[in-house]
Amino acid sequence: MNFTDFRKNTSFGKFLCSFLLNRLGDSVDVLTMSWLIYLLSGSAAVSALAMGINYIPSIVIQPLAGAWVERMHKKKVLILMDLGRFLLVMLILALYLGKVLAPYMLLCITFAVSTLEAFRSPATNGVLPRLLKEEEYEYGTSMLQGGGRIMELAGTGLAGVLIAWLGIYGALLVDASCFLIAVLLILPLGLQEELQSQQAESYGKTLKEGISFLRDSRRLLLLILLCGLLNAMLTPMQALQSALVKDIYQKGGETLSFMGAALSGGMLLGAFLYPFLAKRVAIDKALLLCGILNGGFYLVLAGCALISQNIFFYPVLGFSSLVFGVSIGFLNTALAVMIMKAIPIHYMSRETGLANALCLAAVPATSFLVSAAARLVKVPALLTASGILFLLIMAVLKVSGKLNELLPDDSKAGRNEEKWN
């Protein structure tokens, strides 16, 4: 399997374009809604509340939505969810034009948009194995992860430009257009879906089977644990970044932008490099190396506080952020591919709904711990402790043999044979 052969999959190409437009729309949506809620309320607390509300459907509703989506035509779900988001954004525009939009209305509509996304995500995961052969998973997931990241970055920048040039009206129109065009790209997509046996099952039975499968699958549980750990690894840096730059480094917003650019570039590179590196490096070794790099990054962040000269400070900070981004991008793509391979196609939507919620739950949990710890210790000490903790966790996973459980059966057999000889 090579990239030239993969390009012949035109059905996936259409799906990819629709997915990328969704990510672009989501990214424009986040910044536009954040700006709009602050414009209406004038309160940073309400803006923070809006951000928190966006997480609720992904954590609470998505596990339940996955079982429902499993019993439905995935293509229809994608179309209905994108069409619903288009209509909701247009509703916001109409209310804003009519000068009747209030903060509580926007919060409710934002919650509804996030709820539709909670249904769309399991449908997306359910469609992928119907469009890709197993040998295409690496390339397909790499393009989704890397391309999605590009669209998120582009959307963040585009939203600011749209608000500045066209105002809220123009930004909302572009946001809505992304969802509508995504629907038009999905409409001609041909999917082979067998739903006869699943339609006869009750929703409760479908959900119960999904939970039972997850409980009995050691490999899938381990992958979810690693995904949660990946989210936990990102959270301290995201939570403490502003305080670190402003109060510890004594730098301004340009340093935050510099770190963000290096990190984002690294994540793109890591996602796109995955299918090529996966063929050459054993996954347990790759995961261990990435975990070590991630833990080491926090130690470097703490150590940068000791570098006073910019000629040394920025190269160290930029290179370490780039390497951290490559590691995160590689890990994110690798775990997504392995989760897809670990789930049978007829369980895909319900299991990924459960998995996504469990993985995402690590973000607020870690944020709470970091927030509590930040009241007791200084930021450099907290970053150092985080780095050491992540390194210890990776050491435990390696020594206990948990990482070896992720190896394909043939790789395990080959290693055992070499060791025996």
N, C-alpha and C positions, 0 to 999 in steps of 0.2 A: 504493500500500500504506500503510494507516494502522493504528494500534494497535487500533482497534475491529474491523477485519477480522481482525487477527491473533488476537484473543480467541476467534474462532469455531473455531479449530483445537483441538478438545477432546482429540485424541490426544496432541498436544504438551503440553497441560495436565496430563494424567495422568503423562506422562513427566517433566515438570518437577517435579511433586510428589514423585515417586519419587527424582529426582536430589537435590532439596533435603533430603529425609530422609536420604539417603546422606551428604550433606555434614554434616548435623547429627550423625549417628552417628559419622562420622569425627572430627569435632571433639571430641565427648564422649570418644571412644575415646582420642585422643592424650593428653589431660590425665589421664584415669582411669588409663591404662596407665603414664604417667610417674609418677603418684602411687603406684601399686601396686608398680612395680619398685623405687622408692626405699624404700617401706614394707618390702618383703621383703629388700632387700639392704643398706639403710642406707648406700649408696655413691653419691655424685654421679657417679663415673666410670662405674659400671654404667648409671646413667640416661642419661648422654651416649652410651654405647655403644648403648643401645636406640634413641636418636634416629638414630644413624648407620645402624643396621641397617635402619631404615624406608626409607632412601633407596636401598638396594641393588636391590630388585626394580624400582623405577621406572627406574633407569639401565641395569641389566644385563638384566633379564628382559623388560621391556615391548617393546623392539624385536623380540624373538623372538615374544612373545605376539601382537603385532599381525598377523603373517602367519598365525598359526593361527586367530585370531578372524575374519580375512577370509574363511575357508573355512567358517565355521560360521554357524548362525542366531544373529544378534546378540541377539535377545530371549531365547533359551535361555541364552546366555552370561551375560547380565545376571542372569537368575533364579538360575542356578547359583552365580555368584560371590556374590551377596547372601545366598543361602541358606547358602553355605559360611561366610561371615563371621558370620552369625547363630549357626551351630553352634559355631564356634570361640570366640566370646565366651561362649556358654553353657558350653563346656568349661572356660574359665577360671573361671567362676562356680562350677562343680561342684568343681573342684580346690581353689578357695579355701575353699569351704564345708567340704570334707573335710580342710582344713588340711594338704594335701600339695603345694600349689603352691610351687615353688621358682623362684628367679630365672632359671635356665637354661631351665626349662619355659616361662616367660612370654616370654623372648627368642625361643624357637623358635616359639611360637604367634603372637607379634607379627610375625615374619618371614613366617609363612604367611598372615596377614591382609593384609599388604602385597603379597604375591605375588598374591593373589586380586584386589586392587585394580589391580595391573599388567595383569591380563587384562580387568578391567571397563572401564578407561579407554578402550582402543581400541574396545570394543564400543559405549560411549556415543557416541563420535565417529562410528562407523559407522551408528548409528541416526538421528542428527540429520538428515542430508540425505534420509532416507526419511520423515521427519515434517514437514519444512519445505520450502516452495518457496524458490527462490533469493532472491526478493524479501523473504522472511521471515527470512533469516539474521541481519540486523542486530538485529531485535527479539528473536529467539530466543536468540542468543548473549548479547545484553545481559542478558536475564532470567536466563540460566544463570549468567553471571559475577557479576552483581549479587546475585541471590538466593542463590547459593552463598556469596558473601562474608558476607551477612547470617546465614546458617545457621552459618558457621564462628565468627562472633563470638558468636552466641547459644549455640552449643554450648560454647564456652570458658567463658562465664559460667554456663551451666546445669550444667556438670560440677562446678564448685566448689560450687554450691548443693546438688547431689545428694549429693556426698561429705559435705558438712557435715550435711545433714538426714537422708539415708537410708543413708549409709555407702557402702562399696565395692559392697555387694550391690545397692543401689538404682541406683547409677550404671551397673553392668554390665547390669542388667535393662533400663533405658531404652536403653542403647547397642544391645543385642540387638534390642529392639523396633523401633527405627528401621530396621534392616536387614530385619526380617520384614515390616513394613508396606510397605516399598519393593518387596518381592517381590509382595505382593498387589496393588499398584497397577500393576505391569508385566504381570501375568497376562492381563488382558482386552485388552491393547494389540494392535491389528491392524497387522502390518507386511508389506509386499510385499517379499520377498527372493528373488532369483534366484541359486540356488547350483549349478545343474546343471553349468555349465562349470567352476566353481571347484572342485567336489568331485573332478573328474577330474584336477586338477592335484596334483602332489606338494607337500608343505610346502616343500621346498627350492626348487622353482620359484617358488612364491608369494613366498617371502622374497626370492629373487634378483630377481624382477620389481619388487618394492617398492624394493630398493636401486638398481636401474637407473633407475627412474622418478625417484627422488630425485636421483641423480647428474646426470641429464639435464635437470632442471627448474631453470633459473637463478632463476626467480621464487620457487619453494619454498625453495631453498637460502638466498636472501636473506632470506626471512621467518623461517627458522629462525635465521639469524645475528642478526636483530633481536630475536627472542625470547630468545636467549641473552644478548644485550646488555642486555635488560630485566632478566633475572634477575641479571646482573652488577651492574646499577645499584642493585638493592635490597640486595645482599649486604653491602657495606661498612657501610651504615647499620645493618643488623640485627646485624652482628658487633661493631660498635664502640659501639652505642647505650648499653649499660650503663656502659661505661668512660667514655664522653663525659659522661653525666649525673652520675655519681657523682664522678669524679675531676677533670673539667674544669669542669663547671658548678657543682659542689659542691651538687647537689640530691639529693632522695630519690626514692623509688618513685612519688610522686604526679606527678613530672615525666615519668617513663616512661609512666605511664597517660595523662597529658595528650597526649603525643606520639602514643601508640598510638590514642587516640580520634580525634584530628584526622586522622591518616593513614588509618584505617579508614573514617571518614566520607567523606573525599575519594575513596577508592577506590570506594565505593558510588556516589557522585555521578558520578564519571567513567564507570563502567560503564553507568549508567542514561541518561546524557546522550549516549552514543555514537550511537545510531540517529538522534537529532535533529541532532547536529552533523555527522554523516557526509554528510548531504544538502547541507550549506551550506559545508563547508570541504574543499578538495582534500587528499587523504590525505598527499601528500608534505609539504605545508605543516604539516599537523597533527602529523605525526611529528617534523618538525624542531623545531617549537615545544615539543613534549613533551620531546624530548631536551635542548633548551636549559634548560627548567625543571628537569629532573632534575639536570643538571650544576650549575645555579645553586643548587639546594637544598643541595648539599654545601658550597658556599662560604658559604651562610647559616649552616649548622650550625657551621662553624668560626668564623664571625664572631660568633655568639651568645656565645662565650666572653668577648668583650670587653664585653658588656652586663651591668652589675652590678645595675641596678635592675629589680626584678620587674615594675614597671608597664610597662616597655618589653620586657623579656625574654620574657614569656609571650605577648603579642600577636604578636611577630615569630616566635617558635618555632611557635606554633599556626597562624598564617596560612601560613607556609612549609610546614609539614607537611601542611596541608589541600590546598594547591596541588600539592604533590608527590603526594599520594594521588589527586587528580583526574587528574593526568597519567598515573600508573601504571594506574589503572582504565581510562582511555580507551585507552591503548596496549595493554593486555592484551586488551581486547575487540576492538579494531580488528585486531590481529594474528590473533586466533582466527578472526574472520570471513574475513579474507583467506586464511588457510591452508585453511579449509573450501572456499572458492571455487576455490582453486588445485589441488585434488585431485579427480579423477573419483570418482564414488560407489563404484565397484568397487575402488578403491585406498584408500578412506578409512581403514579400520582399521589396515592395515599401515603406511601413511605416517604417520598420527598417532602410532602406537606408536614409530616411529623418531624422529619430530620431537620428541615429548615427552621422550624419553631424551636426545637431543642438547641440547635446551634446558635440561633439568634439570642436565646435567653441568656447566653453567657455575657452578652454586652451589658445589659443593665445590671446584672449580678456583679460583674467586675467593676463597673462604674461606681456602684454603691461601696464596694470594698475600698477602691482607690480614694473615693471622696472621704470616707471615714478615716483612712490612714493618713490622708493629706492634712488632717487637722492635728495630727500627733507628730509627724516627722516632716523634715524639709524635702523639697522636690528631688534634689540629687540623691539623697538617701533612699527615697522611695523608688526611684528609677533603678538604683543599684540593687535593691532588694528584689525588684521585679525581674531584673536580668538574671540574678542568681537563682531565683525560684524557677524560672523557665528552663535554665540549664539543668537544674536538679530533676525537674519533671522529665526532660528528655533522657537524662541518664537512667532514671527509673524505668522508663518505657523500653530503653535499649537492653538494660540488664535483665529485666523481667521477660524479655523475648516477645513483647507485644508488637514491636515493629516488624519482627519476622513473620507474624501472622498475616501481614498484608502481602507477602510474597505470593505469586502464583504457585500452584502445587508443583509444577514442573521445576520451578526455580528452587523450591525447598528440597525436592528430591535430589537435584544436582548438587546442592550444597552438602546434603547429608552424605552423599556418595563420596564427595571429595574429602570430607572430614573423616569418613570411615577408612578411606585408603591412606 
